[in-house]
Amino acid sequence: MVSRVVALLGAGVLSVLIACSSDTSRPPPAGDSPVQPGVGNGAAGAGGDASTREASTPDAGDAGACNDIANNGLLVDQNGQLGDPLPSNGGTIVDGNYDLTQADVFVGLGGVAAPTGVSLRSSINVTAGVIQQVLSTRHQTSNAVETRSTQSYTVSGSTIVLTNTCPTAGLMTSDGYTASDTQLILTNPSTKEVFTFTKR
């Protein structure tokens, strides 16, 4: 379910996070998540890669070396929402530090609007075309799993293209995005996950 948050939620950053449950009262899995909440395709968007920010000397073999940013975000429960995500509007992505403040997955008109059983906590750093992310994901009663990623990004219209530089170089994902002076919203068009990051 939640797998990437462009990755920031959208860029496949949100490493592949899959919620496991046969509980029919929960929204059905929508696929991978973007941003890590918010970064990646998310992030978490998203398939799901974890998009993260801040780079120390990246070592493709050690996700912990991708960055050392602090995870200052609060725990956010992902919720199923009826219908489809709003269209992305693009905009200027403002450099700075952001925390995940909302995570939704749109389940169409026939789905169930309810908590998904996935909780996320994520922070990203956006600097000069690079997003570093730290994402902690917990599925229902399981222990939280932390992932870190670093991605470069380009934008065109309302699409953000994220290219992983760490932990796995070269993987690219595309998500919708809406940016303002205070927020970055990443939308994974495949999984219909939307991750809202708010600037500190």
C-alpha positions as CSV (number, residue, x, y, z in Angstrom):
1,M,0.0,0.0,0.0
2,V,2.1,2.8,1.1
3,S,5.4,2.3,-0.6
4,R,6.7,5.6,-1.8
5,V,6.2,9.2,-0.7
6,V,7.8,11.4,-3.6
7,A,8.8,9.2,-2.2
8,L,8.9,12.3,-1.4
9,L,6.2,10.8,-1.6
10,G,5.7,10.4,-5.1
11,A,9.0,9.6,-6.6
12,G,9.0,6.1,-5.6
13,V,10.7,7.2,-2.6
14,L,8.8,5.6,0.0
15,S,10.5,2.4,-0.4
16,V,8.3,-0.4,-1.3
17,L,6.0,-0.5,1.7
18,I,3.2,-3.0,1.5
19,A,0.5,-3.2,4.1
20,C,-0.6,-6.7,4.9
21,S,-4.2,-7.2,5.9
22,S,-7.2,-9.3,5.0
23,D,-9.5,-7.0,7.0
24,T,-12.2,-6.0,4.5
25,S,-13.0,-2.8,6.5
26,R,-9.7,-1.3,5.3
27,P,-9.2,0.2,1.8
28,P,-7.8,-2.2,-0.7
29,P,-4.1,-1.9,-1.6
30,A,-3.7,0.8,-4.2
31,G,-0.2,-0.2,-5.1
32,D,3.2,1.3,-4.5
33,S,3.5,4.5,-2.7
34,P,5.4,7.6,-4.0
35,V,7.5,9.4,-1.2
36,Q,8.4,7.8,0.8
37,P,5.8,9.9,1.9
38,G,6.3,12.3,-0.3
39,V,9.6,11.4,-1.9
40,G,9.9,8.8,-4.5
41,N,6.5,8.3,-5.9
42,G,4.5,8.7,-3.2
43,A,6.8,10.3,-0.8
44,A,6.2,7.7,0.6
45,G,5.2,7.6,-3.5
46,A,5.4,5.5,-4.1
47,G,6.2,0.7,-6.8
48,G,7.8,2.4,-4.1
49,D,11.2,3.7,-3.7
50,A,12.3,5.7,-0.8
51,S,13.2,9.1,-1.8
52,T,15.2,10.9,0.8
53,R,17.1,13.9,1.2
54,E,20.4,15.0,2.5
55,A,23.5,13.3,1.5
56,S,26.5,12.4,3.5
57,T,28.8,10.3,1.4
58,P,26.3,8.0,-0.2
59,D,27.1,4.3,-0.2
60,A,24.8,2.3,-2.4
61,G,25.3,-0.7,-0.1
62,D,24.2,1.0,3.1
63,A,20.9,2.9,3.1
64,G,21.9,4.5,6.4
65,A,24.7,6.3,4.6
66,C,22.4,8.0,2.2
67,N,21.8,10.9,4.6
68,D,21.8,11.8,8.2
69,I,18.8,14.1,8.4
70,A,16.7,14.0,11.6
71,N,13.2,12.5,11.3
72,N,11.3,15.4,13.0
73,G,7.9,14.5,11.6
74,L,5.0,13.4,13.7
75,L,3.4,10.0,13.3
76,V,0.8,10.2,10.5
77,D,-1.8,7.5,9.8
78,Q,-2.5,6.8,6.2
79,N,-6.3,7.1,5.4
80,G,-8.3,5.8,2.5
81,Q,-10.4,8.5,0.8
82,L,-13.2,8.0,-1.6
83,G,-12.8,9.2,-5.2
84,D,-9.7,10.2,-7.0
85,P,-6.8,12.6,-6.0
86,L,-7.1,16.2,-7.1
87,P,-5.0,17.1,-10.2
88,S,-1.5,18.3,-9.5
89,N,-0.7,22.0,-10.2
90,G,3.1,22.0,-10.3
91,G,4.7,25.2,-9.0
92,T,8.1,26.2,-7.6
93,I,9.6,23.8,-5.1
94,V,11.1,25.8,-2.3
95,D,14.4,24.6,-0.7
96,G,14.2,23.7,2.9
97,N,13.2,21.1,5.5
98,Y,9.7,19.5,5.4
99,D,7.8,17.0,7.5
100,L,5.1,14.7,6.4
101,T,1.7,16.0,7.7
102,Q,-0.8,14.0,5.7
103,A,-0.9,10.6,3.9
104,D,-3.9,9.5,1.9
105,V,-4.7,6.7,-0.6
106,F,-7.7,7.3,-2.9
107,V,-9.8,4.2,-3.2
108,G,-12.3,5.2,-5.9
109,L,-16.1,5.4,-5.4
110,G,-16.4,1.7,-4.6
111,G,-13.6,1.5,-2.0
112,V,-13.8,2.0,1.8
113,A,-12.8,5.3,3.3
114,A,-11.0,4.2,6.5
115,P,-7.6,4.0,8.1
116,T,-5.3,1.6,6.1
117,G,-3.3,0.3,9.1
118,V,-0.1,2.0,7.9
119,S,1.5,4.8,10.0
120,L,4.3,7.0,8.6
121,R,6.8,9.4,10.0
122,S,9.0,11.3,7.5
123,S,11.2,14.3,7.0
124,I,12.8,15.6,3.8
125,N,15.4,18.1,2.9
126,V,15.2,19.8,-0.5
127,T,18.3,21.6,-1.6
128,A,19.3,22.6,-5.2
129,G,17.5,19.9,-7.1
130,V,18.2,17.1,-4.5
131,I,15.7,15.6,-2.1
132,Q,17.0,13.6,0.9
133,Q,14.4,11.7,2.9
134,V,14.1,9.7,6.1
135,L,11.0,7.6,6.4
136,S,9.7,5.4,9.2
137,T,6.9,3.0,8.2
138,R,4.8,0.8,10.5
139,H,2.1,-1.6,9.4
140,Q,-0.5,-2.2,12.0
141,T,1.2,-3.8,15.0
142,S,4.6,-4.4,13.4
143,N,7.7,-2.6,14.4
144,A,8.6,0.6,12.5
145,V,11.1,0.2,9.6
146,E,13.3,3.2,8.8
147,T,14.6,3.9,5.3
148,R,16.7,6.7,3.9
149,S,17.2,7.8,0.4
150,T,18.6,10.6,-1.7
151,Q,17.2,11.6,-5.1
152,S,17.9,14.3,-7.7
153,Y,14.8,15.8,-9.3
154,T,13.6,17.7,-12.3
155,V,10.2,19.2,-12.9
156,S,8.1,19.7,-16.0
157,G,4.6,21.1,-15.8
158,S,3.0,19.3,-12.8
159,T,5.3,16.3,-13.0
160,I,8.3,15.7,-10.8
161,V,10.9,13.1,-12.0
162,L,13.0,11.6,-9.3
163,T,16.3,9.8,-9.9
164,N,17.7,7.8,-7.1
165,T,21.3,8.4,-6.2
166,C,21.2,6.4,-3.0
167,P,20.7,3.7,-2.0
168,T,20.3,2.4,-5.5
169,A,21.5,4.7,-8.2
170,G,19.6,5.3,-11.4
171,L,16.0,4.2,-10.6
172,M,13.6,6.9,-11.9
173,T,10.0,7.6,-10.9
174,S,7.5,10.2,-11.9
175,D,4.8,11.7,-9.8
176,G,2.4,14.6,-9.8
177,Y,3.3,17.5,-7.5
178,T,1.9,20.7,-6.2
179,A,4.3,23.1,-4.5
180,S,3.7,26.3,-2.6
181,D,5.9,28.4,-0.2
182,T,4.8,26.2,2.7
183,Q,3.9,22.7,1.2
184,L,5.0,20.0,-1.2
185,I,2.3,17.6,-2.2
186,L,3.3,14.4,-4.1
187,T,0.8,12.3,-5.9
188,N,1.5,8.8,-7.2
189,P,-0.7,8.4,-10.3
190,S,-0.5,4.6,-10.2
191,T,-1.2,4.0,-6.6
192,K,-3.3,7.1,-6.0
193,E,-1.4,7.9,-2.9
194,V,-1.0,11.5,-1.9
195,F,1.7,12.7,0.6
196,T,1.6,16.2,2.0
197,F,4.9,17.6,3.3
198,T,4.8,20.9,5.2
199,K,7.8,23.2,5.4
200,R,9.3,24.0,8.8
